[in-house]
């Protein structure tokens, strides 16, 4: 029986202080759950995508050339580190379907060996089948096409019909988007054999590297061997880069949020364990008097921290690992065509965080007990002497203090004399407010990005993309019925500086253009005639600044050009370079042939006129693109709700735990107030007012940290093709503060009802 005495005592103590122990369990679970969930999410997506890329042999390089013959292939094939190469025809075609959606056509030279598609239904395309094709599954579903149906495409005014042999997904297209968001109704891809297009040249070579290859060295070798080629690696491939950016974002978030949760958890556990151990002072004296060894007593009280933190940490590890990744995978599946899921292995980092959570609780418990072990049993058996009364800081200002009522003075005295509890409650509310502001800031920043880009950066209403058969721009400018018509020529270009390079988009505009805002005033939208403009994010990625000289290399051109950076442009979506028409024509790289028309305030008959032009490939209304982009942000909204839920859970545990500690410590005081004639509602009012004051101070203190945390999170999760300007609207701050205040008041009202349960006799007993 003696053997299990301490175990029984531990169980009784846990039952008696069940809410404090439960708070420790929840706090440990929250911190570990957030980390393990986000950690498992990015590892699961990363592992699935990497396995997909490896099994389907995603290309490491895409080499654009004017014509890929056998000699060109062999030149690349024999470079050190190259495992395989395959030539193909790559071009955009129009499908003869309602709305004439665009298709990216890849016509392979033989059976697919690189970027191998995965057949979802039907069969793989034979290398000797010139009449068959493989069609993207989502595009086919959007247009009610199935295996065996015919598909007609238009190439340079001519039609060609194929039989759909299979519906596929491809590692090359984790996301199939012409601009930013996937839209299978208007854009997709297809695969055919190059034999079906005998007149078209093989204009792209896909390159697969060996595992030990140095990709940078191979890229430089290809560029040296084929000076007219444009080499794109995976960082310049939209689909691959976007999914990699998603993985990097969740990895960054897994490092930011858990820190805040653990900081709050440590502080609250410290307060809780200190109070609980202090309340066990007499019990510890009895155990020492009965002959229990200090080591055995120490382990007994370490168990106060060990078992709850063990249960909480393990539960958080399992709950986070098996809930958050599935939730995030479902959100990402709306945007990306994710491959079959590969469960991520339990990481060392997740186990380490779990162990640190337990160790932290035990360390706090040890520090709380250590000072009591220095006292002899006789001293421990006596109640702890109360602290000597002293005047609080506010009492030193008689003019202010004298105006306060008795209840207000009592509240302030309690707050100042219970500094640790007050600070802990303040920090809990502060962190909750900061997290909710960050959650709303995530949503506000994305909305600001969309509205700024489509409402302030782009001043046109319609973008009409043109085919290669576009005529003179002056003709369109004269005949299109609209207030303003400007031309835009887009070219893929390789930007090189100090041995580094990146493939990006070059936009050639009229020197006095007005429809794309590249600066803070209209004068700054004037494009320089002796240099280029580079977007801020691209300049940051390439470590460039105004005044630097960069080398531009164009596909199929052996002669690169060197130009100076004249200015930086603040563009939120889509990073690249801007050049004036005059500068372009002075480079001798060909005439200015617009690839798109930018139209502002079109007349009533403008759309009909554009529809009659054969060279108009597609038209996009800016308002429509904005709506599509906002609708694509639903996953962001879901993450916002998730963050708010975590923040409110944290607030509940902190406020309830601090409220319980305050109530237990002041039970005798509340009983005394009852004896003095205070009504129950008056005492409840004191409790609510005191905690409301703490909540208000915590909320106000949490605004600036929330704004700072929002900036940190947005910077950590910023993809390469976007430039975030962290924003939190005044309305979001008000809602976040109001939500936290309402939640805290609700908890305090619930706690105030415990006044009814005070046992007057027990509370007012004193030691004889």
Order of alpha helices (4+ residues) and beta strands (2+ residues): alpha-alpha-beta-alpha-beta-beta-beta-beta-alpha-beta-beta-beta-beta-alpha-beta-alpha-alpha-alpha-alpha-alpha-alpha-alpha-alpha-beta-alpha-beta-beta-beta-alpha-beta-beta-beta-alpha-beta-alpha-beta-alpha-alpha-alpha-alpha-alpha-alpha
